Amino acid sequence: MRKLIVLLILSGSFTCVLAQSPVIIQKDEQIEKMVSEVSADSLHANIIKLVSFGTRNTLSATNNPKRGIGVARNWILSKFNTYAQSAGGRLTARLDTNNYQPDGKRIDVPVVLTNVIATLKGTDPNDHRIFVISGHMDNMRTDVMDRNGDAPGANDDGSGSAAVLECARIMSKHTFPATIIFVTVCGEEQGLLGSGFMATNAKKNNWDIEAVLNNDIIGSNNSNETNIIENTKIRVFSEGLPTYELDSKKAAAIRLMGLENDSPSRQLARYVKETGERYVDNLEVFMVYRPDRFGRGGDQAPYQQNGYTAVRLTEMNENFYHQHQNVRSENGINYGDLPEYMDFEYLRKNTALNLCNLANLAKAPSMPQSVSLIMAGLGNSTSITWKAPANGKVKGYYVMMRETTSPVWQKKFFTTATDIKLPYSKDNYFFAVQSVSADGNESLPVVSAVLRQSRPVAPAANQKSN
């Protein structure tokens, strides 16, 4: 493992003891190598191929050998199967189909909806965690029901589909304790049908999905109207209060502890930011505290509705001249979702962001269990206790701390014990705990619950901060 020492400066967001602290950035050499293999040329070639199918509208032809959604999904399956040849039997790919009847809205004929799924099986037979990367293969013209006209769909969502394929190409050559699923879904433009089908099946079959990274529109660097050009930022959208946690008892507990911004989805967003900025140069993850863009939705939503942790990744500045538009020129403006309006170096960085997060999660131990903040009378220190994770070899744990107004975790304390006492008031900070592997791979954070007992836990002897 290589260690780099840098000075951390975050626009003055740190205060007092948290201001401009030196931080050791630890990079897993295997992950660093995988990140370096992400290729703008490979992404470009995959998008050109997807565009060559003319249209990928969900209602388009399924039996035409050159045009339509059928040949597109078969080609994606063939790519997954090609990667499987060098995976030693660990990667398997399949078509997952479901029948839909006309709904009077976005489906006017019976349709067979098909997702393409590739599963990279984890090496630990006792580790049932699954991490998902998703993009949608389907696209649309101005009229979502138009299945015949040309619809390139280069960025929406050829970019997400290409990112899924590129991650599968690289990661299939490696092993991970946990399982990774690479999926391109269909029916997104028809109402999130493919992701809804997959998420519902996952819940029905008790899949242990720990995180979903949904990629939709991640390959263009400029916006219309504002004319902003920016290829060093990407947005990650996360929900705050999951509907499945909003019964009166759970909602009251969230309000009492002030944890409105500490949902599992928000923890995943923070994780994506910290890990992504560690491995991908010249890329800032811009967190947006919304489930999706204003008034809109995406394929992360069905997972969230089924109780899974999911976020959406989207380019920083969308260009609506090149989204849901027929290809044409009007009043000097070129419309249409064509490859020439994309930035493939930007797409490379955004794909690498996905890869490093998937790899770090799948290599990490599972999350610590029973993380609890001890309540034993008044005091200006904080005692936390937890239990070892169910799976994975643990080097130790990070106890994370941030001010209540900070969007990101600001300080980490490393310990090999399963309890800690910190000289910081629980009034003023939030705390969470991560499991850490021997290679430094961190699990998702677990925010501390409250455990009331007669006396606080004694200080742990083996701890240090960074």
C-alpha positions as CSV (number, residue, x, y, z in Angstrom):
1,M,0.0,0.0,0.0
2,R,1.3,3.5,-0.9
3,K,0.7,6.4,1.4
4,L,0.6,10.0,0.3
5,I,0.6,12.9,2.7
6,V,-1.2,16.0,1.7
7,L,-2.6,19.2,3.3
8,L,-6.4,19.1,3.4
9,I,-8.1,22.4,2.8
10,L,-11.8,22.5,2.3
11,S,-12.8,26.1,1.7
12,G,-12.5,26.9,5.4
13,S,-15.3,24.4,6.3
14,F,-13.2,23.1,9.1
15,T,-13.1,25.1,12.3
16,C,-11.2,25.0,15.6
17,V,-9.4,21.6,15.9
18,L,-10.8,20.5,12.6
19,A,-9.2,23.3,10.5
20,Q,-6.8,22.4,7.7
21,S,-5.5,19.2,9.4
22,P,-2.9,17.1,7.7
23,V,-4.4,13.9,6.4
24,I,-2.8,10.6,5.3
25,I,-4.4,9.5,2.0
26,Q,-4.3,5.7,1.7
27,K,-4.7,4.1,-1.7
28,D,-5.2,0.4,-2.3
29,E,-2.7,-0.4,-5.1
30,Q,-5.1,-2.9,-6.7
31,I,-7.9,-0.3,-6.9
32,E,-5.4,2.4,-8.1
33,K,-4.4,0.1,-10.9
34,M,-7.9,-0.7,-11.9
35,V,-8.7,3.0,-12.0
36,S,-5.8,3.6,-14.4
37,E,-7.2,1.0,-16.8
38,V,-10.5,2.9,-17.4
39,S,-10.3,4.0,-21.0
40,A,-11.9,6.9,-22.7
41,D,-11.4,5.1,-26.1
42,S,-13.2,2.0,-24.8
43,L,-16.1,4.1,-23.5
44,H,-16.3,6.0,-26.9
45,A,-16.3,2.7,-28.9
46,N,-19.2,1.3,-26.8
47,I,-21.3,4.5,-27.2
48,I,-20.7,4.6,-30.9
49,K,-21.9,1.0,-31.1
50,L,-25.0,1.7,-29.0
51,V,-25.8,4.7,-31.2
52,S,-25.5,2.5,-34.3
53,F,-28.6,0.6,-33.4
54,G,-30.7,3.6,-34.5
55,T,-33.1,3.6,-31.6
56,R,-33.2,1.8,-28.3
57,N,-36.7,2.8,-27.4
58,T,-38.3,0.2,-25.1
59,L,-41.1,-0.2,-27.6
60,S,-38.8,-0.6,-30.6
61,A,-38.1,-3.9,-32.5
62,T,-36.9,-6.9,-30.6
63,N,-36.2,-9.2,-33.6
64,N,-34.5,-6.8,-36.1
65,P,-30.8,-7.9,-36.4
66,K,-29.6,-4.3,-36.9
67,R,-32.0,-1.9,-35.3
68,G,-33.9,-1.5,-32.1
69,I,-33.8,-2.5,-28.4
70,G,-33.5,-6.2,-29.2
71,V,-30.2,-6.1,-30.9
72,A,-28.9,-3.6,-28.4
73,R,-29.5,-5.8,-25.4
74,N,-28.1,-8.8,-27.3
75,W,-24.9,-6.9,-28.0
76,I,-24.6,-5.9,-24.3
77,L,-25.0,-9.5,-23.3
78,S,-22.3,-10.5,-25.8
79,K,-20.0,-7.9,-24.2
80,F,-20.6,-9.3,-20.7
81,N,-20.0,-12.9,-22.0
82,T,-16.7,-11.8,-23.6
83,Y,-15.5,-10.4,-20.3
84,A,-16.7,-13.7,-18.6
85,Q,-14.1,-15.7,-20.6
86,S,-11.3,-14.2,-18.6
87,A,-13.1,-14.3,-15.3
88,G,-12.5,-18.0,-14.4
89,G,-16.2,-18.7,-14.1
90,R,-16.8,-16.0,-11.6
91,L,-18.7,-13.7,-14.1
92,T,-22.0,-14.9,-15.5
93,A,-24.5,-12.9,-17.7
94,R,-28.1,-13.4,-18.4
95,L,-31.2,-11.7,-19.8
96,D,-33.9,-11.0,-17.2
97,T,-37.3,-10.6,-18.8
98,N,-40.8,-9.5,-17.7
99,N,-44.1,-9.0,-19.7
100,Y,-45.9,-5.7,-19.5
101,Q,-49.4,-4.9,-20.8
102,P,-50.6,-1.5,-22.2
103,D,-51.0,1.0,-19.5
104,G,-52.6,3.9,-21.4
105,K,-49.7,6.1,-20.6
106,R,-46.2,5.1,-21.9
107,I,-47.0,1.5,-23.1
108,D,-49.5,1.1,-25.9
109,V,-48.8,-2.6,-26.9
110,P,-47.8,-5.7,-24.9
111,V,-44.1,-5.6,-24.5
112,V,-41.4,-7.9,-23.2
113,L,-39.0,-5.8,-21.0
114,T,-35.5,-7.2,-20.7
115,N,-32.7,-6.2,-18.4
116,V,-29.1,-7.4,-19.0
117,I,-27.4,-8.6,-15.8
118,A,-23.8,-9.7,-15.2
119,T,-22.9,-11.0,-11.8
120,L,-19.3,-11.1,-10.5
121,K,-19.6,-13.7,-7.7
122,G,-17.8,-12.9,-4.4
123,T,-15.1,-15.3,-3.2
124,D,-16.3,-15.4,0.4
125,P,-19.1,-18.0,0.6
126,N,-20.3,-16.5,3.9
127,D,-20.5,-13.0,2.5
128,H,-23.9,-12.4,0.9
129,R,-23.5,-8.6,0.3
130,I,-24.2,-7.3,-3.2
131,F,-23.1,-4.0,-4.7
132,V,-24.9,-2.8,-7.9
133,I,-23.9,-0.5,-10.7
134,S,-26.7,0.4,-13.0
135,G,-27.4,2.4,-16.2
136,H,-30.4,2.2,-18.6
137,M,-29.9,1.0,-22.1
138,D,-33.2,2.4,-23.5
139,N,-33.7,6.0,-24.8
140,M,-36.3,8.2,-26.3
141,R,-37.0,11.0,-28.8
142,T,-39.1,14.0,-28.0
143,D,-42.1,11.7,-28.0
144,V,-41.5,8.8,-25.6
145,M,-43.9,6.6,-27.7
146,D,-41.9,7.2,-30.9
147,R,-40.3,3.8,-31.5
148,N,-39.4,4.3,-35.2
149,G,-37.4,7.5,-35.6
150,D,-33.7,7.8,-34.9
151,A,-32.9,8.2,-31.2
152,P,-29.1,8.1,-30.7
153,G,-29.2,8.2,-26.9
154,A,-25.4,8.7,-26.6
155,N,-25.4,10.4,-23.3
156,D,-28.9,9.5,-22.0
157,D,-28.2,6.9,-21.2
158,G,-25.5,5.5,-23.4
159,S,-23.0,7.0,-21.0
160,G,-24.4,5.1,-18.0
161,S,-24.5,1.8,-20.0
162,A,-21.0,2.3,-21.2
163,A,-19.8,3.0,-17.7
164,V,-21.4,-0.3,-16.5
165,L,-19.7,-2.2,-19.4
166,E,-16.3,-0.6,-18.7
167,C,-16.4,-1.4,-15.0
168,A,-17.4,-5.0,-15.8
169,R,-14.5,-5.3,-18.3
170,I,-11.9,-4.3,-15.8
171,M,-13.3,-5.7,-12.5
172,S,-14.1,-9.1,-14.0
173,K,-10.3,-9.8,-14.0
174,H,-10.2,-9.4,-10.2
175,T,-11.6,-11.1,-7.2
176,F,-13.7,-9.5,-4.4
177,P,-15.1,-11.1,-1.2
178,A,-18.5,-9.6,-1.9
179,T,-20.6,-9.9,-5.1
180,I,-20.9,-7.1,-7.7
181,I,-23.8,-6.9,-10.1
182,F,-23.5,-4.9,-13.4
183,V,-26.8,-4.2,-14.9
184,T,-28.2,-2.2,-17.9
185,V,-32.0,-1.9,-17.4
186,C,-34.7,-1.3,-19.9
187,G,-37.9,0.7,-19.6
188,E,-36.5,3.7,-17.7
189,E,-38.1,6.2,-20.0
190,Q,-41.4,4.3,-19.8
191,G,-41.5,4.8,-16.0
192,L,-38.5,3.1,-14.3
193,L,-39.9,-0.3,-15.3
194,G,-36.7,-2.2,-15.5
195,S,-35.2,-1.1,-12.2
196,G,-38.6,-1.5,-10.6
197,F,-38.7,-5.1,-11.8
198,M,-35.2,-5.8,-10.6
199,A,-35.6,-4.1,-7.2
200,T,-38.9,-5.9,-6.5
201,N,-37.3,-9.3,-7.3
202,A,-34.3,-8.5,-5.2
203,K,-36.6,-7.8,-2.2
204,K,-38.7,-10.8,-2.9
205,N,-35.6,-13.1,-3.0
206,N,-34.0,-11.4,0.0
207,W,-30.9,-10.1,-1.8
208,D,-28.5,-8.4,0.5
209,I,-28.0,-5.3,-1.6
210,E,-25.9,-2.9,0.4
211,A,-25.4,-0.1,-2.1
212,V,-26.7,0.8,-5.6
213,L,-24.8,3.3,-7.9
214,N,-27.2,4.5,-10.6
215,N,-25.6,6.3,-13.5
216,D,-27.8,8.4,-15.7
217,I,-26.4,11.1,-18.0
218,I,-22.8,11.3,-16.9
219,G,-20.9,12.1,-20.1
220,S,-21.4,15.8,-21.1
221,N,-19.6,18.8,-19.7
222,N,-21.8,21.8,-20.6
223,S,-25.2,23.2,-20.2
224,N,-27.6,25.2,-22.3
225,E,-29.0,28.5,-21.1
226,T,-26.2,29.1,-18.6
227,N,-23.4,28.0,-21.0
228,I,-21.4,26.6,-18.2
229,I,-18.5,24.3,-19.2
230,E,-17.3,22.1,-16.3
231,N,-15.7,18.6,-16.5
232,T,-14.3,18.5,-13.0
233,K,-17.5,18.0,-11.0
234,I,-20.2,15.4,-10.9
235,R,-23.4,15.4,-8.9
236,V,-24.5,12.6,-6.5
237,F,-28.2,12.8,-5.4
238,S,-29.3,11.1,-2.2
239,E,-32.6,10.9,-0.4
240,G,-32.9,12.1,3.2
241,L,-35.8,10.4,5.0
242,P,-36.6,7.0,3.5
243,T,-40.3,6.3,3.4
244,Y,-39.8,2.9,5.1
245,E,-38.4,4.7,8.1
246,L,-41.2,7.2,8.5
247,D,-43.6,5.5,10.9
248,S,-44.2,7.6,13.9
249,K,-41.7,5.9,16.2
250,K,-38.8,5.9,13.8
251,A,-39.5,9.5,12.6
252,A,-39.6,10.7,16.3
253,A,-36.2,9.1,16.9
254,I,-34.7,10.7,13.8
255,R,-36.0,14.1,14.9
256,L,-34.8,13.7,18.5
257,M,-31.3,12.9,17.4
258,G,-31.2,15.4,14.6
259,L,-30.4,12.7,12.0
260,E,-32.5,14.0,9.1
261,N,-29.3,14.1,7.0
262,D,-27.9,10.8,8.1
263,S,-30.0,8.3,6.1
264,P,-28.2,5.3,4.5
265,S,-28.4,7.1,1.1
266,R,-26.7,10.2,2.5
267,Q,-24.0,8.0,4.0
268,L,-23.4,6.3,0.6
269,A,-23.2,9.8,-1.0
270,R,-20.5,10.9,1.5
271,Y,-18.7,7.6,0.9
272,V,-18.8,8.1,-2.9
273,K,-17.4,11.6,-2.4
274,E,-14.5,10.6,-0.1
275,T,-13.5,7.5,-2.0
276,G,-13.9,9.0,-5.4
277,E,-11.9,12.1,-4.7
278,R,-9.2,9.8,-3.2
279,Y,-8.7,7.9,-6.4
280,V,-9.8,10.1,-9.3
281,D,-7.8,13.3,-9.9
282,N,-9.4,16.6,-10.9
283,L,-12.9,15.4,-10.0
284,E,-15.1,16.8,-7.2
285,V,-18.2,15.0,-6.1
286,F,-20.9,17.6,-5.6
287,M,-23.5,16.2,-3.2
288,V,-27.1,17.3,-3.7
289,Y,-29.5,16.6,-0.9
290,R,-32.5,15.6,-3.0
291,P,-33.5,12.1,-4.2
292,D,-33.1,13.3,-7.8
293,R,-33.1,16.5,-9.9
294,F,-35.9,18.9,-9.2
295,G,-39.2,17.3,-9.8
296,R,-37.7,14.3,-11.7
297,G,-36.8,10.7,-11.0
298,G,-34.4,7.9,-11.9
299,D,-33.7,4.2,-11.5
300,Q,-32.4,4.6,-8.0
301,A,-35.9,5.3,-6.7
302,P,-37.3,1.7,-6.9
303,Y,-34.4,0.4,-4.9
304,Q,-35.0,3.1,-2.3
305,Q,-38.7,2.3,-2.2
306,N,-37.8,-1.4,-1.5
307,G,-35.6,-0.5,1.4
308,Y,-32.2,-0.5,-0.3
309,T,-29.5,2.2,-0.2
310,A,-29.1,3.9,-3.5
311,V,-27.9,7.1,-5.1
312,R,-27.9,8.7,-8.5
313,L,-24.8,10.0,-10.3
314,T,-25.4,12.7,-13.0
315,E,-23.2,15.2,-14.8
316,M,-22.8,18.6,-13.2
317,N,-24.5,20.6,-16.0
318,E,-27.2,19.0,-18.1
319,N,-27.8,20.2,-21.7
320,F,-31.4,19.9,-22.6
321,Y,-30.7,20.6,-26.3
322,H,-29.2,17.1,-26.3
323,Q,-31.7,15.2,-24.1
324,H,-35.1,13.8,-25.1
325,Q,-34.8,15.6,-28.4
326,N,-35.3,14.7,-32.1
327,V,-32.1,15.2,-34.1
328,R,-32.6,18.5,-35.9
329,S,-31.4,22.0,-36.4
330,E,-33.6,25.0,-35.5
331,N,-32.8,28.7,-35.3
332,G,-29.1,28.0,-35.3
333,I,-29.3,25.4,-32.5
334,N,-28.4,21.7,-33.1
335,Y,-30.6,19.3,-31.1
336,G,-30.2,15.6,-30.4
337,D,-28.3,13.3,-28.1
338,L,-25.3,12.6,-30.3
339,P,-21.8,11.5,-29.4
340,E,-20.2,14.7,-30.7
341,Y,-21.7,16.6,-27.8
342,M,-20.0,14.4,-25.2
343,D,-16.7,14.7,-23.3
344,F,-15.1,11.2,-23.1
345,E,-12.4,12.2,-20.8
346,Y,-15.1,13.5,-18.4
347,L,-16.9,10.2,-18.8
348,R,-13.7,8.3,-18.1
349,K,-13.3,10.1,-14.7
350,N,-17.0,9.5,-13.8
351,T,-16.6,5.8,-14.7
352,A,-13.5,5.6,-12.6
353,L,-15.5,7.2,-9.7
354,N,-17.9,4.2,-9.9
355,L,-15.2,1.6,-10.2
356,C,-13.1,2.8,-7.2
357,N,-16.2,2.9,-5.0
358,L,-17.5,-0.5,-6.1
359,A,-14.0,-2.0,-5.5
360,N,-13.5,-0.4,-2.1
361,L,-16.9,-1.5,-0.9
362,A,-16.6,-5.1,-2.2
363,K,-13.1,-5.5,-0.7
364,A,-14.1,-4.0,2.7
365,P,-15.4,-6.1,5.6
366,S,-19.1,-5.7,6.2
367,M,-20.4,-2.9,8.4
368,P,-19.8,-3.0,12.2
369,Q,-22.8,-4.2,14.2
370,S,-24.7,-2.7,17.1
371,V,-23.0,0.7,17.0
372,S,-24.2,2.6,20.0
373,L,-23.5,5.9,21.7
374,I,-23.5,5.4,25.5
375,M,-25.9,7.5,27.5
376,A,-24.9,7.3,31.2
377,G,-25.5,10.7,32.7
378,L,-24.3,14.1,31.7
379,G,-20.8,14.9,30.4
380,N,-18.7,16.5,27.7
381,S,-17.1,13.4,26.3
382,T,-18.6,10.7,24.0
383,S,-18.4,6.9,24.5
384,I,-19.2,4.6,21.6
385,T,-19.3,0.8,21.5
386,W,-19.9,-1.7,18.7
387,K,-19.5,-5.3,17.6
388,A,-17.4,-6.8,15.0
389,P,-18.8,-7.2,11.5
390,A,-20.4,-10.4,10.4
391,N,-18.0,-10.9,7.5
392,G,-14.4,-10.0,6.5
393,K,-11.1,-9.7,8.1
394,V,-10.8,-6.5,10.1
395,K,-7.7,-4.6,10.8
396,G,-9.6,-2.1,12.9
397,Y,-12.2,0.6,12.8
398,Y,-12.6,4.2,12.0
399,V,-14.7,6.3,14.3
400,M,-15.9,9.2,12.3
401,M,-16.9,12.6,13.5
402,R,-18.4,15.8,12.0
403,E,-20.0,19.0,13.2
404,T,-23.8,18.9,13.0
405,T,-23.8,21.4,10.1
406,S,-21.1,19.7,8.1
407,P,-22.1,17.8,5.0
408,V,-19.0,15.5,5.2
409,W,-17.2,13.5,7.9
410,Q,-14.4,15.7,9.1
411,K,-12.2,13.6,11.4
412,K,-11.4,9.9,11.8
413,F,-10.0,8.1,14.8
414,F,-8.5,4.6,14.2
415,T,-8.8,1.9,16.8
416,T,-8.4,-1.9,17.0
417,A,-10.8,-2.1,19.9
418,T,-14.6,-2.2,19.7
419,D,-15.2,0.8,21.9
420,I,-13.8,4.3,22.3
421,K,-14.1,7.4,24.5
422,L,-13.5,10.7,22.8
423,P,-13.0,14.2,24.3
424,Y,-15.7,15.7,22.2
425,S,-19.3,16.5,23.2
426,K,-22.1,14.5,21.7
427,D,-24.1,17.7,21.8
428,N,-21.9,19.2,19.1
429,Y,-21.0,16.4,16.8
430,F,-22.3,13.3,14.9
431,F,-20.5,10.0,15.1
432,A,-20.3,6.9,13.0
433,V,-18.1,3.8,12.7
434,Q,-16.6,2.0,9.7
435,S,-14.9,-1.5,9.5
436,V,-11.5,-1.4,7.9
437,S,-9.7,-4.2,6.1
438,A,-5.9,-5.0,6.2
439,D,-5.6,-3.1,2.9
440,G,-7.4,0.0,4.3
441,N,-10.8,-0.6,2.5
442,E,-13.6,0.9,4.5
443,S,-17.2,-0.3,4.9
444,L,-20.1,2.1,4.7
445,P,-20.4,4.1,8.0
446,V,-22.9,3.1,10.6
447,V,-24.3,6.1,12.6
448,S,-24.4,5.4,16.3
449,A,-27.7,4.6,17.9
450,V,-28.3,5.3,21.6
451,L,-27.6,2.8,24.4
452,R,-28.5,3.8,27.9
453,Q,-26.5,2.3,30.8
454,S,-25.4,3.1,34.3
455,R,-21.8,4.0,33.5
456,P,-19.8,5.0,30.4
457,V,-17.4,2.7,28.6
458,A,-13.8,3.1,29.6
459,P,-11.4,4.7,27.2
460,A,-9.9,2.4,24.6
461,A,-6.1,2.2,24.9
462,N,-5.2,1.5,21.2
463,Q,-6.5,4.5,19.2
464,K,-5.1,7.3,17.1
465,S,-6.6,10.0,14.9
466,N,-5.9,11.3,11.4
